[in-house]
């Protein structure tokens, strides 16, 4: 492998309004030797926009015949196109990156135990959004809450990182066998970080490094995405927290659905 080179993977699904920005950001970076875009059967102009940005074979487009989900799309890119870079960056299409992001992160990998590193994500106005959290427990799943990590701008070990931006050591990603195909969307980032930590890899956030992540924050979640979130929560809870964790996830489903029903009744009155 060539040292200090990054293959960036971007998974698109109807991401046409974002994809130009992230491709421009990535193509301008010296450390990025390739950008692999996996399109999950978009119905908008995502693939046309990617094709228009293919430069000197630095951009590769993989078109999926169906929406296989986030983790499966990343795994396909790694298996088919990521053989020669020491590092793999998983980057959402709605993320915006500063020119020095990889310069500031790659030196951290002088630590041989570092498997994956993330950054502080924020809206375009600078408001921080979820970037690193503690692992879900039975009680937090039941309460439908998340415990955010307070890094204070430091570089510290964390339980798990938001999958919107992850910079992986290739060897670590391979050792954990990539993202689990059990998750279509949501919780795949929690699961892979947990498996990495169990294998002895460190999971770290560089709190002083930031990236823009706007999509979805503050927007109403669609019913389809809510269902996907609940399915993934149940799968995660069963895998990592046993039957009692699965029961907590089922109870959380009931509470969420009851809350939705009560809000609807209130709106109709």
N, C-alpha and C positions, 0 to 999 in steps of 0.2 A: 504493500500500500504506500501511496505517496504521503509523506507526513504533512500535517496541518492543511489538508484539503478537505472541503466539505461538499457532500452531495446533499442538496436541499430537496425535500419532497413536499409537494403541495397537492392536497386533495381538493378537487373542485366539485361542487354540485350547485348548478345555477348561481355561479359566483362571478358572472361577467362584470358586475359593477365594481369588483374588488381586484380582479386578477392582474390588471395592468400595473397597478401600484406595486404589488409584491414581486412581480417579475422584474420590474425596473429596479427595485431595491436589491434583489438578489443578483441580477446580472452585473450590477455595478461593483460587486464585492470581489476582491482579489482572491480570497480564500475559497470562494464558491467555484468549483470546477465544473459542476453540472447542476441543472435544475430538472427534476423529474416531476411532471404534472400528471396525476391520475385523475381522470374525469369520470365521475360516477353516473354517467348517462344523463348529463344535463340537457334541459330542453331550451336553454337560452343560448347566448352567443359565447359561452365560456370557451369552448374548443376553438372557435374561429379566432378569438382573441389570443389564445395561446399559440396557435399556428403562425399568427402574424408576428409573434415575438421570437420565433425560433432563429437563433443567431449562431452561426458557425457550429452547429450541432451541440451547442451548450445546453439547449433546452430539448427535452424529450417528452413527448406526449403519449400517454397510454390511455386508450379509450375503453372503458368497461361497458359491456353490453347491458348491464343493469347496475342499480345502486347497491353495491356490496357492503356499504358501511365504511366508516372511517378507518378503523384498524386494519381491516382486510385489504383496503386500498394501499395503505402504507406498506404493509407486508409484501404486497405484490411488487411495488416499486423497489423495495430492498432486494427481493429475490431475483428480479429481472435486470435491474439497472445499477445497482450500488455495489459493485465488486471492487472498486479501485480507490475509494476514499476512506480515509481513516475515521472520519466523522460523518454522522448523518443528522441533518437538521430536519425536524418535522415542523412545518410552518403552515398555519391556517392561511387561506387566501385573503382573509379580512385583516391580517396583521400588517403593520407598517414597521420597518426596521431602519434604524440609523446606520450610517455607513461604517461605524466602528464596532458594531455588536460582536462580530466574530473575533475581531482583534482583541477585544476585552475578555472574551470567554475562553478562547482556546488555550491560553496560558494556564488556566486552571487545571487542564488535563495533564500537567506535569505530575500531579498526584495520580499514581497508577490505579488507585481504588475508585476514582471518580468515574461513574458510569454514565450519568446524565446531569445536565445543568439547565436551569431555566432562568427567566428574567422577571422583573416586575412588569406586569401588564397594566396598561392604563388607557382610558378613553382619550380621544384627541384633545380634550380640554385639560388633560393631566390628572383626572380623577382616577386613583388606583382601583383596579378590579381584581377579582380573585386570581391568584398566581400560584400559591402554594398553601397546602392545608395539612392538617393532621389526618391520619386514617379514620374513616368512619367507624364508629362503635355502635353497639346495639342501641344505646340510649340516644346518640345523635341521629341515627337513622329513624328511630321512633319519633323523635321531636322534629325531624326534617330540618335539621340545622347542620351547619358546617363550621369547623374550627379553623379559622384563618391563622396563618403563621405570621407573627410580627418579627420581621427581620431587621428593622431599624437601619436599612441601607447596607447591611453587612452581607457577606457571603457565608451562608450557614447551611448545615444539613437539615433536610426536611423529610417528611414522610412521602409526600407526592406533589407533583407539579402539574399545572394545567397543560393539557395536550395541545393548546394553541401554539405554543413554542417550546420545543424540546431539542437540545443539542446532545446527541448520543455519541458515545464512543462506539464505533462499529462492533467491536468485539463484545461489548456488553449487550448491545441489542441482539446480536446473534445468540449469545448464551442464554438469554431469557426467551428465545424463540419468538421475538417480536410481540406484537399485540395479540391478545386472545381473540379468536374469531367468535367467542361466545357473546361478545358485545357488539351490537350493530352501531350504537352511538351512546355515549356517556359511560363513565366508569372504566373505560378501557385504559385511561391514563392512570387511574388509581391502581388498577390491577397490575399493570406492567411495572410501576414503581415499587409496588409491594414485592413482586417477584424478584426484581433487581436487588432490593435490600436484603431479601432472604438469601440470595446468592453471594452477598458480601460486597456488592457495589454500593457506592455512596451516591445519594440523590441530593442535589444542592441547588439552591437559588442564589444567584448573584443579585443581591438587593439593590446595588447601585447602578445596575444596567436595566434599561427600560425599553419597552416596545409598545406600539399602539395596538389595542384590540377593542374595536368598537362594536362589532356585530353582536346582537342578542342582548347586550347589557342595557337593561331598562325597557326592553321590548317585551310584549306579551308573548309567551310561549304557546305555540300551536298545540291543539289536542294530540296530533300525531307525535310531536316531540315529547309531550308529557307522557304518553304511553311508552315511548322508547326509553325514557328516563326511568320509569317505574320498572320495566322489564329488566333493565341493566342493574338497577338497585337490588332487585330480588336475587339476581344471579350472583352479584358481588357478595351480598350478605350470606347467601347459602354457601358459597365457596370458602369465604374467609371467616365467617362468624357462626357457622353451623346452623342447626335447626332453629335455635332460639333467635339467631340473627335474621334468618328467613322469616320467622314469625313477626319480628319487629318490622321488617320491610312490608309484609302483608298488612299489618296494622297501620303503617304509615300510608299505604295505598287507600285504605278505608277512610282514614281521617282526611286525606286530601280530597277524595271524591265527595265525602260528606260536606266539606267546606265549600266545594264548588256548587253543590246542590243548594246549600243555604244561601250562598251569594245570589244564585239565580232566582230563588224565591224572593229574596229581598228586593231584587231589581224589578220583579214583576208586580210588586205591591205598589 
